[in-house]
Amino acid sequence: MATSTAPPRPLPPDLTAYALAHGLTVSGARPSLPQYVRQLWSRRHFVMAFATARLTAQYSGARLGQLWQVLTPLLNAAVYYVVFGELMHTKDDVTDFVPFLVTGVFVWSFTQSTLTAGARAISGNLGLVRALHFPRAALPVSYALQQLQQLLVSLGVLAAILVCCGQLPRPSWLLAAPALALQTLFNTGVALVLARLAARTPDLAQLLPFLLRTWMYTSGVMWSVAQLVRGDRVPEAVRVLLECNPAAVYIALVRYALIDSYGAAQLPAHVWALAAAWALVAGAGGLVYFWRAEERYGRG
């Protein structure tokens, strides 16, 4: 016996309006920025736990384990001392060259490692991004916190080196805390930018070491920016660029806090305002830039 079936009802022309009218939402749609910040804050325990787990596992396959957290910047400082201090005689222009160099290397390594890790935050965790729903900014933020935890361990070694070189603790050492806090916010913002860029352009991870090496050489890690820009040795535009370089600003602030002979005369003008401005611009701008591509991470 033949049965008749009714023809399918045509779909409404505006499917978006039809879905919204029935309470449906787009899967993986980007929330508003205030909602996104609240979601990120609600995952703060996950962010901290993820950062700590990565820090613990980072050197688990090495015989010296967590010692590499401090051995790496120390070995870099030793190489730079031989090349720049002894062979190029940079130490002749800088008082307390060993504390000056070691402080610069430790502070720079914090920025370098945070940006390098941040560039891999999305592209290196695609399985996690595709499997779970959470604000993707949690990944680069957790990588930045991991590097901050590593820095805190390194600061104990840095303090021991400074004491051995005659730099005894004094009240100004407390100024290193706000300087490093502003640097952390700056590093996190730039890491968010790199995480988005590297998610779409994996080749950036190959280019980044060359960019960071160039940035390091212009940041006064092994030489004094104040000595270089003194007088008419460089054009005015170059002087402004060197003094406003964010990495150089944070290095200068920590040196000013920790080294007796590094005085206010060696700091660029309005240095705290510069440090705060770079931190706010990079932190807020990096979050907004990353958030605008939230629904595209892990797709394609």
C-alpha positions in Angstrom: 0.0 0.0 0.0 1.5 3.3 -1.1 2.0 5.9 1.5 2.3 9.6 0.8 4.8 11.8 2.6 4.4 15.5 3.0 7.1 17.6 1.3 9.7 19.0 3.6 9.0 22.4 4.9 11.3 25.0 3.4 13.8 26.6 5.7 13.3 30.2 6.5 15.5 32.6 4.5 17.2 34.1 7.5 18.7 31.1 9.3 20.6 33.3 11.8 17.4 35.0 13.0 15.6 31.6 13.0 18.3 30.1 15.2 18.4 33.0 17.6 14.6 33.0 17.9 14.8 29.4 19.1 17.6 30.0 21.6 20.5 28.6 19.5 23.9 30.2 19.5 27.0 29.8 17.3 29.4 27.2 18.5 32.7 28.7 19.6 31.5 32.2 19.1 33.7 34.9 20.5 32.3 36.4 23.8 32.4 40.1 24.5 35.6 41.4 25.9 34.3 41.9 29.5 32.8 38.3 29.4 36.1 37.0 28.1 38.1 38.7 30.9 35.7 37.2 33.5 36.0 33.7 31.9 39.8 34.1 32.0 39.7 35.1 35.6 37.5 32.1 36.5 40.1 29.8 35.0 42.9 31.3 37.1 43.5 28.1 39.1 43.9 26.2 35.8 46.3 28.8 34.5 48.5 28.6 37.6 48.4 24.8 37.8 49.2 24.5 34.1 52.2 26.9 34.5 53.5 25.0 37.5 53.2 21.6 35.8 55.1 22.9 32.7 57.8 24.3 34.9 58.2 21.0 36.7 58.2 19.0 33.5 60.5 21.3 31.5 63.8 19.8 32.6 62.5 16.4 33.7 64.5 14.6 31.1 67.8 16.4 32.0 70.2 15.0 34.6 70.6 18.3 36.3 66.9 18.9 36.2 65.7 22.3 37.5 69.3 23.5 37.9 69.1 24.5 34.2 66.8 27.3 35.2 69.8 29.2 36.6 72.6 27.5 34.7 71.4 28.8 31.3 71.5 32.5 32.1 74.7 32.0 34.1 76.4 30.3 31.2 75.2 33.0 28.9 76.6 35.7 31.2 79.9 33.9 31.3 80.1 33.8 27.5 79.2 37.5 27.2 81.8 38.4 29.9 84.5 36.8 27.9 83.4 38.2 24.5 82.3 41.7 25.5 84.1 42.2 28.8 87.5 40.8 28.1 87.9 40.7 24.3 86.0 43.9 23.5 86.9 45.7 26.8 83.3 46.8 27.5 84.0 46.4 31.2 86.4 49.4 31.0 83.5 51.7 30.6 81.2 50.2 33.2 81.7 50.2 37.0 80.8 46.9 38.7 80.7 45.2 35.3 80.0 41.7 36.7 76.8 42.7 38.6 75.9 44.9 35.7 76.2 42.1 33.2 74.6 39.3 35.2 71.6 41.5 36.1 71.1 42.4 32.5 71.3 38.8 31.3 68.8 37.5 33.9 66.3 40.3 33.2 66.6 39.9 29.5 66.3 36.1 29.7 62.9 36.6 31.3 61.6 38.6 28.3 63.3 36.3 25.8 62.0 33.1 27.3 58.5 34.4 27.8 58.2 35.6 24.2 59.7 32.4 22.8 57.3 30.2 24.9 54.3 32.5 24.1 54.8 32.1 20.3 54.2 28.3 20.8 51.3 28.6 23.2 48.5 27.9 20.6 50.4 26.1 17.9 52.0 23.7 20.4 48.8 22.9 22.1 46.3 22.3 19.3 45.1 19.1 20.8 44.1 20.9 23.9 42.6 23.8 22.0 40.4 21.5 19.9 39.3 19.2 22.7 38.3 21.6 25.4 36.4 24.9 25.6 38.2 27.6 27.6 39.5 31.1 26.9 42.5 30.5 24.7 44.4 33.4 26.3 44.8 31.1 29.3 47.6 29.3 27.4 50.0 32.3 26.7 49.2 33.7 30.1 50.2 30.4 31.8 53.4 30.3 29.7 54.2 33.8 31.0 53.5 32.8 34.6 55.8 29.8 34.1 58.7 32.0 33.1 57.9 34.3 36.0 58.2 31.4 38.4 61.5 30.4 36.8 62.7 34.0 37.2 61.8 34.0 40.9 64.1 31.0 41.4 66.9 32.7 39.4 66.6 35.8 41.5 68.0 33.9 44.5 71.1 33.1 42.5 71.3 36.6 41.2 71.2 38.0 44.8 74.0 35.6 45.8 76.2 36.8 42.9 75.5 40.4 43.8 76.5 39.9 47.5 79.7 38.1 46.4 80.5 41.1 44.3 80.0 43.5 47.2 76.5 44.6 46.4 74.9 44.2 49.9 71.1 44.3 50.3 69.6 47.8 50.8 66.1 49.3 50.7 66.4 50.1 47.0 66.3 46.4 46.3 62.6 46.6 46.9 62.2 48.7 43.7 63.0 45.6 41.7 59.6 44.2 42.6 57.5 46.8 40.8 59.9 46.9 37.9 59.6 43.2 37.4 55.8 43.3 37.8 55.6 45.9 35.0 57.9 43.8 32.9 55.7 40.7 33.5 52.7 42.6 32.2 54.6 43.8 29.2 56.0 40.3 28.4 52.5 38.7 28.8 51.0 41.3 26.3 53.6 40.7 23.7 53.3 36.9 24.2 49.6 37.2 23.5 50.4 39.0 20.2 53.0 36.4 19.2 50.6 33.5 20.1 48.0 34.8 17.7 50.5 35.5 14.9 52.3 32.2 15.3 48.9 30.3 15.3 48.4 31.4 11.7 52.0 31.7 10.6 54.1 28.9 12.1 57.2 30.2 10.3 57.3 33.0 12.9 58.8 30.6 15.4 61.8 30.1 13.2 62.3 33.8 12.7 61.7 34.8 16.3 65.2 33.9 17.6 66.9 36.2 15.1 64.5 39.0 16.0 65.1 38.5 19.7 68.9 38.4 19.3 68.8 41.7 17.4 66.6 43.2 20.1 69.0 42.0 22.8 72.0 43.7 21.2 70.1 47.0 21.2 68.9 46.7 24.8 72.1 47.3 26.7 72.4 43.8 28.1 76.2 43.7 27.7 77.0 47.4 27.4 75.7 50.7 28.9 73.1 52.6 27.0 73.8 55.7 29.1 77.5 55.6 28.0 76.6 55.2 24.4 74.1 58.0 24.1 76.2 60.5 26.1 77.2 63.6 24.2 76.9 63.6 20.5 78.0 60.0 19.9 74.7 59.0 18.3 72.0 61.0 16.5 69.1 62.3 18.6 66.5 60.0 17.1 68.7 56.9 17.8 69.2 58.1 21.4 65.4 58.4 21.9 64.8 54.9 20.4 67.5 53.3 22.6 66.3 54.9 25.8 62.7 54.2 25.1 63.4 50.5 24.2 61.1 48.6 26.6 63.7 45.9 27.3 66.3 48.5 28.1 63.9 50.3 30.3 63.2 47.3 32.5 66.8 46.3 32.6 67.8 49.8 33.7 65.3 49.9 36.5 66.4 46.6 38.0 70.1 47.6 37.7 69.2 50.9 39.5 67.5 48.9 42.2 70.2 46.4 42.8 73.6 47.9 41.9 75.1 50.7 44.1 77.1 52.4 41.3 74.1 52.4 38.9 72.6 55.8 39.8 69.7 57.9 38.6 72.0 59.7 36.1 72.1 56.4 34.1 68.4 56.1 33.8 66.4 57.6 30.9 64.1 60.5 31.6 60.7 59.6 33.0 61.8 56.0 33.3 58.9 54.8 35.5 56.4 56.5 33.3 57.9 54.7 30.3 57.9 51.3 32.1 54.2 51.7 33.1 53.2 52.9 29.6 54.8 50.0 27.9 53.3 47.6 30.3 49.7 49.0 29.9 49.9 49.3 26.2 51.3 45.9 25.6 49.2 44.2 28.3 45.8 45.7 27.2 46.6 45.8 23.5 47.9 42.2 23.5 44.8 40.9 25.2 42.4 42.8 22.8 44.4 41.7 19.8 44.4 38.0 20.9 40.7 38.1 21.8 39.6 39.3 18.4 40.7 36.0 16.9 39.4 33.8 19.7 36.9 31.8 17.5 39.6 31.0 14.9 42.2 29.2 17.1 42.6 25.5 16.4 40.5 25.7 13.2 41.7 25.3 9.6 
